[in-house]
Each structure stands twice: as structure tokens, then as C-alpha cells.
Amino acid sequence: MTNQELNNYIKHYLENDKTHSAIMLTGAWGSGKSYYIQHDLIPFLNSDGVDRCVTVSLYGLSDLSEISKSVFLELKAKNKPAKKFRLFVERILKKHSKEIVAYGKIAGATLLKGLFNKGGLELNAPAKVMDELYNSIDLSGKLLIIEDAERSKIQMPDLLGYINSLVETDSVKVLIVANEDAILNYEESKPDKEGKTQKLPTQETAEYLKTKEKTISDTIIFEGNQEDAIRNIIKAFKNEKLSRYDNEESIHEISVLLDLFHCRNLRTFTYACQK
């Protein structure tokens, strides 16, 4: 599937899907998934000037509530300038000021620290406050892109259960971006009477696959166009020496070398260009 075909497929899912399920884009680390999302898919979906994408990374997240907070921050910070966003939150906090009992955490507060003050504003708001904040989120007509699913500390069945609630109950359109090979684990079975064994999914993998069947309707293997990616990486450096390789013959030779060494990780090529 070319990038353009993939764009059209995801747009069709966003606009016309009736299955109330998520879709997954899977590929090896460094294969260009994130580059495709940022430089191809999002500009395509937003080509008419309407912002249709909310992107969050699960890298390092350990709790489902942190996903909600990340989505909230991404959506509100994108739609409101920093000052207006601060006033928006302060208005709700002031409204519930009698219920706020102590300082603690509102969010994966990296963004809040930048928006509020140098030291960071950390509040332990009660559920009533957080409900009003989160209920202000409107994801209708938007694609929620969840990246680095395999890099979070959240158990995959729990994550898929959370996503299932989004797509089934709230009708949110969700694209999960992951390296599924890093999620799936298999082990050798005990030998049968003839001494033969077979690879069976571990208990965690079996549970993941069972939950996935209910939550994800389609899994697309991301292949991308390696030569286009190499060309874009070279152009991004705007370097005179590297620009000598910005021609069809050189780019094809680089692609062949990467394949020869079984290297589909484009980060490796990017690091080489940096050196």
C-alpha cells in the first residue's frame, strides 16, 4: 500500500467507519511510521485547513489516566494560546476551589509546567474538577493517533480495553501506531509423543490477541517507500555534501545497501547523515 493509498484508507475510516472499532498501523522501529504520520498523513487530513488530528505518545506512560490527561493537554493546548489555556483551567479550578484539598498532580505535567510557570503548577484536583475539564474535550470529527503503544508500561489488554471504550461508547476514531512484533511473544510447547514442539503464544500474548479481536478491526503493515524516505532525510539536512546523493541513482544504491544489510531502520541512515 503506497502512502497515498494509506492516506485515503485512513480518511475513509475517519469519515465513514461504522464498525466502532480502532485500526492499527504496525511496522518495525525506525521504518518511518512517525515520519509518515507527521509529514504525510496529518498534512493530508488537514489539507483544507481544518485540524482533524490529535496525536499522543504513550512512551513511558504507566497509567490509563495519563492517556486522558495527554489527550486533554494536546487538544486544549493546540486549540487555545497558552494564556487562554491557562485562564481556561484557572476558571474551572476557581469554580471548584473549595474542593481542592492539596497539591499533587493534575497531569503528566510537562506541558502544564511550561504553560503556567517555571516551577510548574501541580494540583491534586478531585474527580469533579477533572470531569469538567475532560468533558470539555470534543473529539468529534477528529482522528486520535496513539503512538508508541508498545513502549508504554500499561498492560496491552488494559490499553485495548480503554481504547475499546473510546471507539465503542464515545464513537472516537482511533489509529494505534505500534511495532506489534515487540508485543507478540511465543514459547515452545512441550514435546508431543513424537518429540515435536510448536510455538504457542504466551499467556500475555494470548490475552492481547483476544482483546485485540474486539477492539481493532484492521491491522495495516507499514512498508513505506524507502527511497522516498531516504530522499526526504537527505533534503532535511540541507547539506552541500549530502545533496550530492540527492539523485535517483545514488538513492537507489543506498536503498540496496540497506536491504543488503537487512536494515530497514531509517534512524540508522539519519544518524549516519548526522555524522
TIVO-36261 format. One record per residue (C-alpha): residue in one letter; x, y negated, z. Coordinates in pm, 1 decimal. Layout:
BEGIN
SITE  code      east     north        up
SITE     a         X         Y         Z
...
//
This chain:
BEGIN
SITE  code      east     north        up
SITE     m       0.0       0.0       0.0
SITE     t     150.7    -334.9    -104.3
SITE     n     141.1    -635.6     127.2
SITE     q    -133.5    -791.2     -82.5
SITE     e    -342.1    -473.8     -68.8
SITE     l    -285.9    -459.6     306.9
SITE     n    -391.2    -825.3     339.2
SITE     n    -713.5    -756.8     151.0
SITE     y    -783.1    -444.0     356.1
SITE     i    -742.2    -627.3     687.9
SITE     k    -950.1    -920.8     563.8
SITE     h   -1227.5    -678.3     468.1
SITE     y   -1207.8    -523.9     816.0
SITE     l   -1228.6    -868.1     978.0
SITE     e   -1525.5    -984.1     771.8
SITE     n   -1724.7    -668.2     705.1
SITE     d   -1642.0    -390.3     952.8
SITE     k   -1947.8    -233.7    1118.4
SITE     t   -1774.9      52.5    1299.7
SITE     h   -1697.4    -140.6    1621.5
SITE     s   -1350.1       7.2    1625.0
SITE     a    -992.4    -114.9    1603.9
SITE     i    -736.0     -48.0    1331.9
SITE     m    -367.0      27.7    1379.0
SITE     l     -62.1     -71.8    1178.0
SITE     t     228.5     157.1    1257.5
SITE     g     587.4     162.9    1140.3
SITE     a     941.6     214.4    1264.1
SITE     w    1113.4     -50.1    1474.3
SITE     g    1270.9    -310.5    1251.6
SITE     s    1065.8    -212.6     946.9
SITE     g     930.3    -566.1     913.9
SITE     k     586.6    -534.9    1076.7
SITE     s     616.4    -855.5    1280.7
SITE     y     766.1   -1043.2     986.2
SITE     y     475.3    -932.4     771.0
SITE     i     223.1   -1040.5    1035.8
SITE     q     373.4   -1387.4    1083.4
SITE     h     480.9   -1469.7     728.1
SITE     d     225.7   -1287.6     514.4
SITE     l     -92.1   -1174.3     690.8
SITE     i    -159.6   -1479.6     911.2
SITE     p     -99.2   -1736.0     631.4
SITE     f    -324.9   -1525.7     405.4
SITE     l    -611.6   -1509.0     656.4
SITE     n    -572.8   -1879.5     739.7
SITE     s    -531.4   -1994.0     379.2
SITE     d    -848.7   -2207.2     388.2
SITE     g    -729.7   -2398.6     694.7
SITE     v    -937.1   -2204.0     948.3
SITE     d    -733.1   -2038.3    1224.6
SITE     r    -854.6   -1678.2    1237.7
SITE     c    -571.1   -1504.8    1423.4
SITE     v    -480.8   -1469.7    1789.1
SITE     t    -154.2   -1282.2    1841.3
SITE     v     -28.8   -1145.7    2172.9
SITE     s     264.8    -921.7    2253.8
SITE     l     236.1    -650.5    2516.5
SITE     y     613.3    -630.9    2557.9
SITE     g     681.0    -570.5    2927.2
SITE     l     319.5    -614.6    3040.2
SITE     s     221.8    -375.9    3318.7
SITE     d    -141.8    -456.8    3388.1
SITE     l    -454.2    -485.9    3174.5
SITE     s    -543.9    -818.9    3335.3
SITE     e    -223.7    -963.7    3190.6
SITE     i    -356.7    -898.8    2840.7
SITE     s    -669.4   -1105.5    2911.6
SITE     k    -453.5   -1381.9    3050.0
SITE     s    -222.1   -1373.5    2749.6
SITE     v    -517.8   -1390.7    2510.0
SITE     f    -668.1   -1678.6    2708.7
SITE     l    -345.6   -1875.9    2709.3
SITE     e    -273.8   -1811.9    2342.3
SITE     l    -622.9   -1911.9    2233.7
SITE     k    -662.3   -2217.4    2455.3
SITE     a    -308.6   -2349.7    2412.5
SITE     k    -344.5   -2315.4    2035.6
SITE     n    -675.3   -2498.6    2021.2
SITE     k    -600.8   -2770.2    2277.9
SITE     p    -297.7   -3000.1    2302.1
SITE     a    -100.9   -2945.3    2623.5
SITE     k    -253.3   -3243.0    2805.8
SITE     k    -613.0   -3149.6    2716.1
SITE     f    -547.3   -2787.2    2807.5
SITE     r    -416.1   -2891.5    3147.6
SITE     l    -719.7   -3112.3    3212.2
SITE     f    -948.8   -2831.0    3098.3
SITE     v    -803.0   -2588.6    3354.1
SITE     e    -785.0   -2852.7    3627.8
SITE     r   -1154.4   -2934.9    3577.2
SITE     i   -1253.4   -2573.9    3639.7
SITE     l   -1015.1   -2539.9    3933.7
SITE     k   -1152.2   -2859.4    4088.8
SITE     k   -1507.0   -2733.7    4046.2
SITE     h   -1414.6   -2423.0    4247.6
SITE     s   -1165.1   -2593.2    4478.3
SITE     k   -1336.2   -2471.6    4796.0
SITE     e   -1299.7   -2113.0    4680.9
SITE     i    -928.1   -2129.2    4603.6
SITE     v    -760.3   -1986.3    4907.8
SITE     a    -388.5   -1964.9    4836.0
SITE     y    -109.9   -1998.5    4586.6
SITE     g     -26.1   -1691.3    4386.5
SITE     k     -60.9   -1610.6    4017.9
SITE     i    -308.8   -1722.5    3757.1
SITE     a    -137.3   -1573.7    3458.3
SITE     g     166.4   -1430.7    3300.7
SITE     a     251.9   -1786.9    3385.5
SITE     t     537.9   -1854.2    3143.8
SITE     l     318.6   -2077.2    2931.3
SITE     l     146.6   -2239.2    3226.2
SITE     k     484.1   -2335.4    3369.2
SITE     g     562.1   -2526.7    3053.8
SITE     l     220.0   -2690.7    3036.2
SITE     f     181.5   -2800.0    3395.6
SITE     n     516.4   -2890.3    3543.8
SITE     k     876.7   -2789.7    3558.4
SITE     g     830.9   -2574.3    3865.6
SITE     g     515.8   -2414.4    3736.0
SITE     l     161.5   -2413.7    3871.1
SITE     e      73.0   -2082.2    4027.1
SITE     l    -272.6   -2032.4    4173.0
SITE     n    -446.9   -1732.8    4315.7
SITE     a    -791.6   -1809.3    4181.1
SITE     p   -1091.1   -1599.3    4284.6
SITE     a   -1282.2   -1392.7    4032.9
SITE     k   -1549.1   -1663.0    3995.4
SITE     v   -1290.9   -1910.9    3868.1
SITE     m   -1125.8   -1663.3    3637.3
SITE     d   -1463.0   -1555.7    3497.6
SITE     e   -1542.0   -1912.5    3397.8
SITE     l   -1201.2   -1952.2    3239.4
SITE     y   -1220.4   -1626.3    3045.3
SITE     n   -1584.4   -1675.5    2947.0
SITE     s   -1472.8   -1988.4    2765.3
SITE     i   -1288.8   -1765.3    2518.1
SITE     d   -1456.5   -1730.5    2180.1
SITE     l   -1308.3   -1460.5    1955.6
SITE     s   -1595.0   -1451.3    1706.9
SITE     g   -1463.3   -1454.0    1350.3
SITE     k   -1107.7   -1403.4    1474.1
SITE     l    -863.9   -1115.1    1447.7
SITE     l    -694.5   -1023.6    1774.7
SITE     i    -348.1    -893.4    1684.8
SITE     i    -192.0    -688.0    1964.5
SITE     e     178.3    -628.7    1900.9
SITE     d     436.4    -408.3    2076.8
SITE     a     172.1    -169.3    2211.9
SITE     e     435.5      99.2    2268.5
SITE     r     665.0    -142.0    2457.8
SITE     s     422.9    -217.5    2740.6
SITE     k     421.5     -43.4    3078.2
SITE     i      48.3      15.7    3052.5
SITE     q     -57.2     376.1    3002.4
SITE     m    -179.2     416.5    2644.8
SITE     p    -516.6     575.8    2734.3
SITE     d    -583.2     281.0    2967.7
SITE     l    -483.6      34.4    2696.4
SITE     l    -706.6     201.4    2438.9
SITE     g    -993.5     206.4    2688.0
SITE     y    -951.5    -168.5    2732.4
SITE     i    -941.6    -222.9    2355.0
SITE     n   -1246.9       1.4    2313.4
SITE     s   -1440.9    -230.1    2543.6
SITE     l   -1337.1    -526.4    2329.1
SITE     v   -1439.5    -372.1    1998.2
SITE     e   -1745.6    -178.5    2111.1
SITE     t   -1900.5    -408.5    2370.2
SITE     d   -1777.4    -751.6    2262.1
SITE     s   -1751.1    -684.3    1885.4
SITE     v   -1396.4    -819.4    1873.6
SITE     k   -1188.5    -726.0    1567.7
SITE     v    -854.7    -584.9    1684.3
SITE     l    -538.3    -496.7    1492.5
SITE     i    -293.6    -291.9    1700.8
SITE     v      66.7    -310.5    1579.4
SITE     a     294.6     -36.0    1709.3
SITE     n     560.2     222.2    1639.7
SITE     e     339.1     524.0    1700.1
SITE     d     634.0     764.2    1671.5
SITE     a     754.5     618.3    2002.3
SITE     i     419.9     704.9    2163.0
SITE     l     381.4    1062.5    2041.4
SITE     n     577.9    1328.3    2228.3
SITE     y     578.2    1703.9    2170.3
SITE     e     721.8    2002.7    2353.6
SITE     e     789.4    2365.0    2269.4
SITE     s     524.5    2612.9    2370.3
SITE     k     604.6    2936.9    2546.7
SITE     p     712.6    3214.1    2305.0
SITE     d     435.2    3440.4    2182.2
SITE     k     466.4    3819.5    2159.1
SITE     e     684.7    3782.8    1851.0
SITE     g     908.1    3526.1    2021.2
SITE     k     779.2    3237.6    1809.5
SITE     t     713.5    2893.9    1955.1
SITE     q     530.0    2590.7    1826.5
SITE     k     538.9    2220.2    1902.3
SITE     l     246.8    2107.5    2113.5
SITE     p     157.1    1754.4    2226.9
SITE     t     246.4    1672.2    2584.4
SITE     q     -41.4    1607.9    2822.6
SITE     e       8.2    1231.0    2787.3
SITE     t      10.6    1254.2    2406.5
SITE     a    -298.6    1475.2    2400.9
SITE     e    -483.3    1225.1    2618.7
SITE     y    -367.4     938.6    2395.1
SITE     l    -488.1    1115.4    2079.7
SITE     k    -824.2    1190.7    2239.3
SITE     t    -875.3     827.1    2337.9
SITE     k    -745.4     702.3    2004.2
SITE     e   -1010.7     901.5    1816.8
SITE     k   -1283.8     695.2    1983.9
SITE     t   -1110.5     356.9    1962.6
SITE     i    -915.5     343.1    1634.2
SITE     s   -1091.5     413.8    1306.3
SITE     d    -790.1     388.5    1076.9
SITE     t    -412.0     406.8    1107.8
SITE     i    -208.7     245.3     830.8
SITE     i     159.1     333.0     789.7
SITE     f     352.1      15.3     718.8
SITE     e     609.3      60.1     447.0
SITE     g     650.1    -293.3     318.2
SITE     n     862.0    -394.5      23.1
SITE     q    1220.3    -353.9     137.7
SITE     e    1369.6    -557.1    -147.9
SITE     d    1131.6    -846.4     -85.1
SITE     a    1222.5    -835.4     284.4
SITE     i    1596.1    -840.0     204.5
SITE     r    1542.6   -1136.4     -26.8
SITE     n    1348.6   -1328.2     238.9
SITE     i    1614.7   -1258.8     503.5
SITE     i    1889.5   -1388.1     273.7
SITE     k    1690.4   -1701.2     190.3
SITE     a    1616.8   -1769.3     557.7
SITE     f    1987.6   -1822.5     635.2
SITE     k    2029.0   -2092.3     367.0
SITE     n    2393.7   -1995.1     347.6
SITE     e    2606.9   -2053.7      38.5
SITE     k    2795.0   -1723.8      63.3
SITE     l    2483.4   -1518.8     129.9
SITE     s    2296.4   -1690.8    -152.0
SITE     r    2532.7   -1520.9    -398.8
SITE     y    2343.9   -1199.5    -321.2
SITE     d    2007.2   -1354.9    -396.4
SITE     n    1964.2   -1179.6    -729.9
SITE     e    1782.0    -865.8    -840.0
SITE     e    2094.1    -652.1    -890.8
SITE     s    2253.7    -730.7    -552.7
SITE     i    1929.4    -695.3    -360.5
SITE     h    1865.4    -357.2    -521.9
SITE     e    2218.7    -241.6    -431.9
SITE     i    2168.6    -348.9     -69.2
SITE     s    1837.5    -161.6     -57.8
SITE     v    2004.4     151.8    -197.5
SITE     l    2279.3     127.9      65.8
SITE     l    2024.4     100.2     345.4
SITE     d    1843.6     407.1     214.5
SITE     l    2174.0     592.4     173.2
SITE     f    2245.9     546.6     542.3
SITE     h    1882.3     624.3     634.6
SITE     c    1849.2     275.1     777.5
SITE     r    1504.4     116.4     748.1
SITE     n    1567.9    -119.9    1037.2
SITE     l    1583.4    -463.0     877.2
SITE     r    1705.3    -613.8    1202.9
SITE     t    2034.1    -438.7    1130.2
SITE     f    2061.0    -624.6     798.9
SITE     t    1963.5    -951.2     967.6
SITE     y    2237.6    -903.9    1230.7
SITE     a    2488.3    -831.2     952.5
SITE     c    2390.0   -1153.9     776.8
SITE     q    2430.2   -1344.6    1101.4
SITE     k    2785.4   -1211.4    1141.4
//
